[in-house]
Amino acid sequence: MKIEVDDTRCFAVGNCALHAPAVFDQNDEDGRVVVLDPAPSEQQYAQVREAASRCPAAVIVLHEDAPDRPGTIPREE
């Protein structure tokens, strides 16, 4: 599984961290999504899918058939 997030569109609601706390957290400064574990184990896939489905901004994109080398789309400063 590959996880991509676009934190520039994140609403900072925190559903990701609530549903998959070992994989996602929130930035202390602005509350936006932070990927803690860019290569979640298969045991975490259900939680990651739930977190992605609960994201109101739809910033979490899962590539199920991709190698386990996720990336983050960096936010422009």
C-alpha positions as CSV (number, residue, x, y, z in Angstrom):
1,M,0.0,0.0,0.0
2,K,1.2,3.5,-0.8
3,I,-0.2,6.5,1.1
4,E,-0.2,10.0,-0.4
5,V,-1.5,13.0,1.4
6,D,-2.0,16.6,0.3
7,D,-1.8,18.5,3.5
8,T,-2.4,21.8,1.7
9,R,-6.1,20.9,1.5
10,C,-6.4,19.3,5.0
11,F,-9.2,20.8,7.2
12,A,-7.4,19.6,10.4
13,V,-10.4,17.7,11.6
14,G,-8.3,14.8,13.0
15,N,-10.3,11.8,11.8
16,C,-7.2,10.3,10.3
17,A,-5.4,10.4,13.7
18,L,-8.5,9.1,15.5
19,H,-9.0,6.1,13.2
20,A,-5.3,5.2,12.6
21,P,-3.2,6.7,15.3
22,A,-0.2,4.6,14.6
23,V,-0.1,5.9,11.0
24,F,-1.4,9.5,11.2
25,D,-1.1,12.4,13.5
26,Q,-1.7,16.1,13.4
27,N,0.9,18.9,13.1
28,D,1.2,20.7,16.4
29,E,1.3,24.1,14.6
30,D,-1.7,23.9,12.3
31,G,-3.4,20.6,13.0
32,R,-2.9,19.3,9.5
33,V,-2.3,15.6,8.7
34,V,1.2,14.1,9.4
35,V,2.1,10.6,8.2
36,L,3.8,8.8,11.1
37,D,4.2,5.4,9.4
38,P,4.7,5.8,5.7
39,A,4.7,2.0,5.3
40,P,1.9,0.6,7.4
41,S,1.7,-3.1,8.0
42,E,-1.1,-5.2,6.5
43,Q,-2.6,-5.4,9.9
44,Q,-3.1,-1.6,9.8
45,Y,-4.7,-1.5,6.3
46,A,-8.2,-1.6,7.6
47,Q,-7.6,1.3,9.9
48,V,-5.8,3.3,7.2
49,R,-8.8,2.7,4.8
50,E,-11.2,3.8,7.5
51,A,-9.1,6.9,8.1
52,A,-9.1,7.8,4.4
53,S,-12.8,7.2,4.1
54,R,-13.5,9.5,7.0
55,C,-11.4,12.4,5.8
56,P,-13.8,15.2,5.0
57,A,-11.3,16.9,2.7
58,A,-10.4,13.7,0.9
59,V,-6.7,14.4,1.2
60,I,-5.6,10.8,1.9
61,V,-5.1,8.8,-1.3
62,L,-4.4,5.1,-1.0
63,H,-2.7,3.2,-3.8
64,E,-3.6,-0.4,-2.9
65,D,-1.5,-2.1,-5.6
66,A,1.6,0.1,-5.1
67,P,4.8,-1.0,-3.4
68,D,5.0,-0.1,0.3
69,R,6.9,3.1,-0.4
70,P,4.5,5.9,0.3
71,G,5.1,9.6,-0.2
72,T,3.8,12.9,0.9
73,I,3.0,15.8,-1.3
74,P,4.8,18.6,0.4
75,R,3.0,21.8,1.3
76,E,4.2,25.0,-0.4
77,E,5.3,27.6,2.1
